[in-house]
Amino acid sequence: MDIIPFQRILNRAVGLAPDSLASSGIRLALKARMRETGCTEKEYLALLRTSDKELYELVEEIVVPETWFFRDGKPFELLFEMSSGRKDKDFRVLSAPCSTGEEPYSIAMTLMGAGLKSFRVDGVDISERALRKAKEAIYPENSFRTKLPFYAERCFSECQQGRKLNKAVRDTVRFFSCNLVDSCLPHGRYDVIFCRNLLIYLDEDSRKCLASMLNEKLKEEGVLFVGHAEMLPIFNDWFTPIRKQGTFALRKGKRKVSALLQNSSCAAKDYSPDTAPNSNRRPVANSTLKHVVQSDLHRVGLSPVQEQDHPAATKEERGPDDSAELTLDEIKKMADMGRILEALKMCEGLLLQSGPDPDLFHLSGLLHEAGGNIPMAEEFYGKALYLEPDHMESLVHLSLLLENRGDLRKAEIMRNRVRRAEKRNEAG
């Protein structure tokens, strides 16, 4: 059997590197699915190219969940230390991929043991079968290869099939079906992300895209746990290793702007399982440009919400004449409510009131870009750069806009300006 064309399909579907899985394992999975569908090798290859459902079944056949409670215990010890005494009202942790649930449930028990009263754990995985087992939360003895911490021992009860996790722990974890390589994750950002033993199976491009997405999904100073073989150079642009033996943890820091410009080939996807879990995994592709815009809106305190999601404020809500009292914080608040058009009008009013300002021009550019008016976005970034030639954010966004519309020469000029500006900033 020639497995190369099948490997190519799997690479496109889930980012698997051709040499990451034993060819014998792929052959066994292919033979099992060919028996199930009654296809010859040629017929099955044609079926895979036309049927998302069958591709999903093949992925399910190949994915072998290998996990147990409190696997490689040091990360959970560090999580316990980090979370003890915290009073966050929205402490969020992601387990991706979560397999049959042992890891996200271990996270939840750790947070409960550390005394957290309010937290949320999300688990995501590509395998529907694994997620069904996770939701059942009944586990055989093979899932208990590590001695449970004292605070977790009371969380299980004996049952005929093994041990069942109690409802108090189950209720703190939500599960979603999605493909991580398509950058599909629940809406919002996390204090901690567990993404262990996935990157070793991905090709280089998929690794870079996943690393970028994990950075975007982490809050400032958030912590990423990876596998012992995954402390890779691709994380150097964002993260600093936590020097604690056996944890394989990285803390998010400030990313170099010059590194940001290297990601234009990594397309981001927009998918919110919070509102619509999608077992068919058909995320809507957006450009890298939109991904960066959303990141910058978060940085200045805005959320990239569609204008039509919220009605504009009425005249009575705004008052008879707010133009004299406008502030940048008020504009950000308005944009954060999804009132992009009204926020733009407020920007215009503040510019008339206070005069030209590079940060205000940049914010106007972000708002135009979020609303899809790219020519106006370019114009406002240009105005910001006229006043402040080294305005880093405007340089970055303008270079990406230029590249996106195919003006590679001007985009490279902008990149060179970014590099020079960054060197000047480091020297200063």
N, C-alpha and C positions, 0 to 999 in steps of 0.2 A: 504493500500500500504506500502510495506517495502522499505523505502527510503535509508536505510544504504548502500547498494551496489552502489546506485547512488551518494551518498555523497562521497564514496571512489573514484569514477571516477572523480568527480569534484575536489576533493583534489589533485589527481595526475595531473589533467589538469591545474588548476589555483591556487593551493595551499590553497583553501578555508578550513578553520577550520570547522569541522562538526557542531559545535554549533554556528557558526557566523551568520548564516541566519536562520530565522524562518522556521521550518519544513513545516508549512502551505504554505509558499511562494514557497518552492521547489516542494511541491506536485502540486500546481497550475501550475507551469511551466512544470512539467512532464506530467500532464494531457493535457495541451495545445499541447505539442509536440506529444503525443500519438494520439490525435485526428487528428493532421495534417498529421501524417505518417500512420495512420490506424493500429497501432500496439497494441497488448496487452502488459501488463507490462513485461512479460517474453521476448516477441519479441523485445520490445524497449530496454531492458537492453542489449540484444545481439547486437542490432544495434549500440548502443553507444560504445560498445567494439570494433567494427570493422570499424566505420565510423567517420573520423575526421570531415567531413562536418556536420554530425548530432550533434556531440559534440559541435561544434561551434554554431549551432542553439540553442541548449539548454542553453549554456552560455549566448547568446544574450537574451534569454527569461528571464533569472534570473537576469542579470545585470540591475539595475534600476538607471539610471542617476539622481542624485539629486544635483543640483548645480544652482548657479545664479551669476550674475556679482558682483564682489567685496565682495564675501561671507566672513564673519568674517573679517572685514576691516583692522584690525590691521596689519596683515602681509603685506598688500599692502602699508600701511603707512611706515612701516620699509623699504620695498623695495624702496619706493620713496626717503627716506632719504639716503639709501645706494648708490643709483645710481645718485643722484643729483651731477652735476659737474664732473662726470666721463667722461673721453675721450677715454675709451677703444675702439679699433677698432674691437674687437671680443668679445663683451659682450654677453654671452649666458645664457639663462634661459630655464629650462625644466619644463613642467607641466605633471605629470604622476601619476595617470591616468587623462586624460584631459576631459573625458566625451564629452558633446556636445559643448565644446569650450569656455564657459563663463570664466573659469579660465585663460587659456593662453591668451585670448583676453584682460582680465583685466590686466594681466601682461604687455602686449604690450602697452596698453594705459597708464599704470603707468610709464613705461620707457620713452614713448614719452612726457608725462607730466613733467617728471623730466629733460627733455632736451637732452636725449641721441639721437644722430644722427645715430649711427651705432650699431645695436644689432640684435639678432636673438632669437626667441622663438620657441621651439619645443614642440608639444603636442603629446602624445602617449596614446593609449587606445586599449583594446582588442575588443571593440564593433565597428563593421563596421557601424552599424546603427547610433550610436552616432557620429562617425567621418563624416558621410555624412551630418548630420545636422550641425556639426561644420563648414564644408566647405561652406555650404549654407549661414551661418551667418545671418539667419533671426530668430528673437526670439519673443516669446509671452510675455505678461506683467509679467508672473510668473517668468521670468528670471531677473526681475528688482525689487527684494524685498528689496534691499539696495539702499539708495540714491546715485546716481552716483557722484563721485568727479567732481569738476568744469571742470577739463581738459578732462573728458570723455563725458560730456553732448553733445558736438558738434560732437561726433563720430558716431551718429546714425541719420538715417532718417526714417520718418514714411512710412509704406507700408501697404498693405492690410492685411498681415498676422501678423503684429505687428511692430517691428522695425528692420531695416537692418543696419548692421555695415558697415561703409564706407571702401572703397578699400584700403586706406592708412594704416589702421590698419590690415586688412586681409592679406595684402602682407608681413607683418613682421612675420607671424606665419606659420609654416609648420606642417602638421599632418601625423602621422605614425600609422599603425596598428601593434601592437605587444603585446605579453604577458609578462608583467613585471616580473612575477615569473620565466620565463625562461631567465631572465637577458638580455632581448633583448632591446637595446636602440640605438639611432643614434650614429654614430661614433663621438668621441671627448669628451671633458670634459666641465663642466659647472661652471659658477660663482655662480649660484643660482639654486636650485632644489625645486620645490613644489611637495611634495608627501603626500597629506593630505587625511586622512580617508580611507586608504587602509589597513594599517597594522592591524587594529582592526579586519579585516575579515580573516586574514591568520593564519595558524598554526605556531608553534614556529620555525620549521626548515625553512619554507618559509620566516618568518620574518628575521631570521638571514641572510639568503642568500640575501634578498632584502637590508638589512642594509649594508652588505658588498659591494654590487653592487653600492649603492648610494654613499658610501665613495669613491669608485674607480672613479665614474663619476664626482665627484666634484673636482674643482681645489683647490690648497692649500688655506686655509683661506676662502673657499667657504661656503655658508650658505644654510642650509636645513630647509625648513618649513614643519612641520608635523601637524596632527590634535591634538586637545586639549587633547585627551585621548591616545596620541601616544608618549609622552615623556618617552620612555621605557628604561630600563637598557641595552638593546642590543646596544644602541648608545654610551654607556659610554667609549668603547674602542677607539672611534674616535673623538667624538664631545663634545663640551662644550656648555651648554645652554646660550643663550643670555638673559640677565636679563631685559626684556622689556615686561611688562604685556600684555597678550593677543596675543602675536606674535607666541608663540610656535615654536621658531626658535633655531637652533643649528649651531654652527660654527665649521668647520672641523679643527682638530688639528693633532698632531703627534700621530700615533697609537702605542700602546705598542707591542713590538715584540712578547712577550709571547702570546698575544691574537691572533696574526696572525696564530700561530700554531694550534689554535682550529678550523680553518675553513676548514680542509681538506675534510669534508663530504659535503661541499657545492659546487656542480658542476656549473661552469660558462658556459655561452653560448656565442658564437661569432656571432653577427648579426649586419649588418650595413644597416639600412633602408635608409641611405644617398644615396646608390647606387642601392638598390633593395628592395623597400617596399614589404613585403610578407604577403598577406592576409591569406595564409594558415598557417602561423606561424609555420614553421618547422625549427627552428634554429639548427645550427650544434653544437653538444655538444663537449666541450673540457674539459680537466681535470682542476681541481683547480690549478694544477701546472702551466699551461699556463697562467691562470689569474694572478697569483702572478708574473710570469716572466714579463708579460706586464706591471704590476704596477712598478716593479723595473726598467725596461727599461725607463719608463717615468721619474722615479725619477732621473736617471743619464743623462737624456736628449736624450733618444733614442726612436724611434717608432718601434714597432714590425711588420715590413713589410716583406713580403715574398721576398726571394732573386730574384726569377724570374721576379718580377714586374719591376725591373730596371736593365738595362745592366751594366756590370762592366765597370769601367773607362778604356779607352784605355791607352796605354803607353804614347801617346802624351799628354793626359789629365793629367797624373800623373807626367810627366817630366821624364828625363833620370834616375834620382837617387834621390828619395824622402826619402830614408831610413834614411839619416842623419838629416832630418828636421822633423821627425815625432813627434807629440804631442798627448796627450790623447784627447784633444778637436777635433783634426782632425779625429781621429778614430771614435769618437762619431758622428761627422758630416757625415762621410761616412756611418756609420750604419743607421743613421737617414734617409739617402737617399735610404735605402733598400739594400745596397751592403754589406750584411752580410759576405760573403766569403772574400771579399776584406778587410773588417774591421778586420777580423781575421788575415789575412796576415800582416796587419799593426800592430796589437797587437804583433805578433811574431817579427816583425822588431824592435818595440820599446823595447821589452824585451831584444833582442840582443844588442840594442844600450845602454840601461840604466841599465840593470840588473834586477833581480827578484824584483817584487813589488806586494804586496797583492791586491791592488785595480785593477791593470792591470790584475792579474790572475782572479779576480772576474769578471771583464768585459769580459774576454775571456770565462769564464764559462757561463755567460749570453748569449753571442752570440752563443756558441755551443748549449745551451738549446733552444734558439729561432729557431735555424736551425734544431733541432730534434736529434742532436748527444749527447744523454744523457751520455754515458760512458765518452766522452771527457769533458763534463760539470762537471761530478763528479771529474774527475782528476784535473781540474783547480781549483775547489772550495777547493779540498784537498790541493793543492799547496798554495792557499791563507791562509788556516788555519795553514799550516806548518810555514809560516812566521809570521802570526798574529793569535794566537790561539783563540782570542776573536773577530775575524772579523765577526760581527753580521750577515751581509747579506749572507755571505757564509755559515754560520751555518744554517740559516733558509732554504736556497735553498737546501743544501745538505740533511737536515732532510726530506724535502718534496720529494726529489728524491728517497731517501731510502724507504720512506713509499710507494711511488707510485709503486715501483717494489717489494714490499712485505717484505722487510727486516725490520720488525717492531722493532727488538731488537736494531739494530744500529740506527734506526730513533729515538728511545726513548733516546738513549745515546746522540744524537745530541740535542734533545730537552732539556735534562738536562743541557747540556753545554750552550744553549741559556739562560736558566733561571739563571744560575750562572753568566754568563757574564752580563746579564741585571742588576742583583743585584749589581755587582761590579761597573757598570757604574753609577747606581743611588747613590751608596755610595760615588763614586769619585766626 
